[in-house]
Amino acid sequence: MKNICLIGHGMMGIWHAEALRGHPGARLHSVVGRDLPQVRGFADQYGFAKASVNMVEAVNDPEVDAVIIAGPSESHAAMAMEVIRAGKPVLVEIPIGMTLEAAEAVVRAAEAAGVMLAVSHPMRFRPERREMLARIRAGEETPRHVHGRFFIHRLVNIGATGIKRNWIDNILWHHSTHLLDLGLWLVGKGDPEAGEARVRRVQSFMSGIDPHTGTPMEVAVLIETHDEQSILATGSYYARERIYDTFVVTDRDSYRLDELSATLTTGAGTGPALSEHENAWAIARDFVAALNEARAPLVTGRSVLPVMRVLERVQREWDARHGEQSIPGRPLDQFNVAVV
């Protein structure tokens, strides 16, 4: 039984708490947030023993065995470093960092300290995708095209919980991470580094800064491989129609997984799939199982560096046009971010 400290109680914090409430291998020990009455209310609702607004104190509590970070994306790297310094295994929500430099620093620190570093990349957990990966590894089919789409209307900074936030998403370093990582994972037969090694060219477009939000609002990234495969990620925060799906074409069939309707469409028709919510439960449960079984988590920190390197290439192209700069949701200095 592992005592778990959860940092953040937004949508992903809720889903991780749901996943571990009553879990035989974990105890919801403590939750950390910014507003003590809200944190206490969340702790009471989900059965946490303690509530805190002091992250450093909470993660250094000798009763805490492991930590899940579900705070704002821009604070993930700084929070992960605090947990690693405390010597505690950590599960970090996607993305591990908002710059390649920060992501690499977190991975190096965890490896040097001998601390387990797991990362929440939910598309790798989907049973439909893992079944496809088994067929790819067996040589039964080969991915030809992987296209991920994320379209949402977000001119006002309100997240999935309906609450106005004091932080903002980044369309490249947050949402595109999901989509591009899936492609590298599939073309690499479960090894994103092998997928990265096959990359021939990366082409990209990312819009300039929107005056309302202070952040780029549109992105398109195309990856070509030496094996004539393609990985495409497209998205916009201007869209009135909400779209969140992935479309994988192989030499055997096509597979469109709609995250919003929880459906999978293949050549045989459309059927149900796990909801995004249900699929997310597998992430915290795998982390706890890895702790109790003394094994590596399904998604390690090092395994997400290939997609971070692709994002860095896209970011550098944008920087060359617009100038390297800190923007809302993506400060360049990832370790000078205030943590609770």
N, C-alpha and C positions, 0 to 999 in steps of 0.2 A: 504494500500500500504506500503510494507516494503522495506527499503533501504538495499540492500545486498552488502556486501564486499566479494570479491572472492580472496583467496590467492592461487596463482599458476595458470599458464595458459598453462599447458601441455594438454595432451589428455583429462583428466577428467575435467580440467578447461574449455576447449572448450565445452565439452558436457553440463556442468552445465550452461555455458553462453548461449548456444543455447536454453536450456530448459526454461530459464527465460527471454530471449530477447522478449519484447513485452507482457510478462505475465501480466494479469490485477492485480495480487496481489503483484507484486514485481517491484522494480526499480533497475537496475544495477548501483549501486552508485560508487563503487571503485574496482580496481583490483590491486593486489600487486605481484611483482616479483623481480628478482635480477638485471635485465638490463633495465634501464629506457627507452631507445628508443624502445626496444621490448615491454615493458609493455604499453607504449603509443600507439604503433601500434595495440596491442591487444584491448586496450580500445576504440580506434577509430573504429576498425572493428566491435565490438560487442555492442557499444553504452554505455560504462561506462562513467560516468561523470568525474571520477578522476583516475589517475594512480599514483602509489607510489612504492618506494623501501623500505619503512619503515613500517613494519607490525605493530609494537606496536602503532605507531602514527595513522595508518589507522584504526585499530580496536577500538581505543579509540576516534575516531571522533564522536562527539555527534550526528551527522546526521545518523550514521550507526546503523541500528536496529538489524542486524543479520549477521553472518559470515559463509562462506563455505570454508573449508580447503581442498585444492587439491594440496598441495605441496608434496615434497618427503616423502615416507612412514616413513623414520627414524625421520622425524621432526613432525609427526602428534601429538604426545603426548605433546611435548613442545609448539607447536603452540596452541593446544587446551587449555592448561593451561593459555596462554596469553589472549585468548579470554574470558575464564571463569573469570579471574581476572578483565577483563573489564566489566563483568556483561552482556555479550551479548549471546543470543542463538547461538548455533553453530552446523553445520553439518560437520562431519569429514569423509573424505574418508577412505575406508578400507585400512589397519587395523587401529584401534583406537590407538594402540601402538605396539611396537615390543618386549615388554616383558610383562608378566602378571602383574608384579609390577607396571609398568607405566600405563597399562590399568585400573587397579583397582584405582590408584591414580587419574586419570582423572575423572572416574565415581564418586568417593567420593567427589571430589572438586565440580563438577557440582551439585550434590545433596545437598551438604552443602550450596552452593550459591543460590540454587533455580533456576539454569540456565538450559534451555532445551539443552539436548545433544542428537543429532541424529547421526546415523552412516550409511554410505553408504554400505549396503550389498545387491548388486543388485539382487542376486538370489532369495531373498525373495519378490522382487517386481514383478517378472515375472507373468503375468496373468495366464499362463499355470500352474505354480506352486501353485498359490493361488486357482485356481479351484480344483487342486488335494487336497490341504489342506482342503478345504471345504468338500470334500468327505471323507477324513480321519477322520475329526472331527465328521461327521455324521455317522461314522461306516460303510460306504459303501465300503471302501477298507483299507488295512493295508500295509504300506511299509515293504518289506522284505530285500531289498538290495539297497543301494545308493552308486553309484560309480562315482566319479568325476575325470577327467583327464585334466592335463595341460602340454603340451609338446611344446617346442619352442627351436630354436637354438639361444643361447645368450652367445656367447663367447666374443663379443664386446658389450659394454654397450650402445646400441642404443634402444630407446623405440619405442612405437607405432607411434610417430610423425615422426620418421626417423632422429631425432636429437640426437647426442651423448650427454649423460647426465653426470652430475657430481655426480650422486648417482646411486645405483644399487638395484634391487629387491632382496628380500629374498624368496626363494622357499617355505619355511615353513610358515613364518609369514606374507607373502603377499598372494601368490597364493593358498596355502592350506587352508587359512582362509575361502575363498569363498566356497570351496568344503565341508569341514567338518562342517561348520555352516549350510549349506543346510541340511545335514544329521541329525544333532541334532534337527533342526527346524521341520523336517518332522516326525521323530520318536517321538518327544515331542508334536505332534499335534499343532504346532505353538508356543510352549513354549520350547526354547532351554534348559532352566534349568531343565524342566521335562525330556527332552531327555537325558541330562547329568546324571540325577539321575538313569536312567536305564542302564548306562554303566557298563559292567562287566569287560572288559579288553581292554587295548589299547596296540597294538603292532606297532613297527615302525622301519623304516630304513631311515637314512639320511646320504648321502655320506660325506666323508671328504672334506677339503678345496681344491678347484681347484687352481692350481698355476697361471692360467691366470686371474681369476676373484677375487680370495681371498674369495670365498663364497662356501658353499655346492651347488651342482648342481642337485642332485637327491633326491627324497623323496617318501616314501610309508608309509601310516598310515592306520591301520586297527582297527576299533572299533567294538567290539562285545557287544550286549546288553543282558540283562537278559531275554528278550523276543525273543531270537534267531534271532535278526536282525543284519545286518552288514552295516557298513559305511566304504567306502574305498576311499582314495585319493592317486593318483599317479601322478608323474610328473618328468620332466627332462628338463634341459636347454641345453642338448646336442643333442636333437632330430632334425633331418633334416626335418621330417614331422611335421607340426604344427597341434596340436589337442587341442581343448578346448571344452569339452562337459560334460554332466552329464547324467547318465543312472539310472533311478529309476525303480525297479521291485517291484510290489505290488502283492497281492493275486488276483488282478483283471486284470492287464495288465502290460505292460512295456512301458517306456517313455524315449526315448533318445533325448535330446535337444542339438543340435549342435549350439554353440554360433557363430561359424565362418560362417556357411552357413545359419543361421537363419531358421532352420528346426526342426520340431518335428516329430519323428517316433514312432508310436505306433503299436499295433497289427493290426490296420486297414490300416496302410500305412504311408506315409510321406507327410507332409503338411507344409505350411509356419508358421513361428513364428516371433515374434518381433526380430529385430536385437539387438545386444548388445548395440549399439549406441542408438536406439529408446527406449529400456528399461531403459537406464540410465537417460533419461529425466524425468522419473517418480520420481526419488529420490529427486532432487531439488524442483520439484513441490509439492511433499508431504510435504517437509520441510516448504515451504512457506504456504501451506494450514494449516499445524499444527499451525504455528505462527498466522495466521489470524483467525483461528477457536478456538484458545486457547485449543488445544488438544495435546495429546502425538504424536510424530512422529511414523511412521510405525515400524522403527527399533530404539530402544532406546539404550543408552550406556550400561545400565545394562544388556540388553538382549544379548549382544555379549560376556559377560564375560565367559559363559560356553565354547565356542570354544577357548577362550584365555587360559583357564585352561587345555584343552586338548593339545594345542600347547606347553604349559609349560612342560607337562609330556614328550612329545617327545624331547623337547630341553634339558631337564635334562638328558635323556638317551644319547644324543649326547655329552653333556658336560662331562659325566662320562667317555666317551671313548677318547675325544679329548681335554678336558680341557675347562672350561668356559672362554670365550674370546670375546672381541669386534671384529667384522669383518666388512668389507665394507657393508654398508647398514643396519647394526644392531649394533649400539653402545650400550653397556650395560647400560650406564647412558643416559637414554632417555631424561632427562631434562637438559643436558649440551650440547645440540645440537644448533648450530647457526641458528637463524631464521632471515628471511629478515626483 
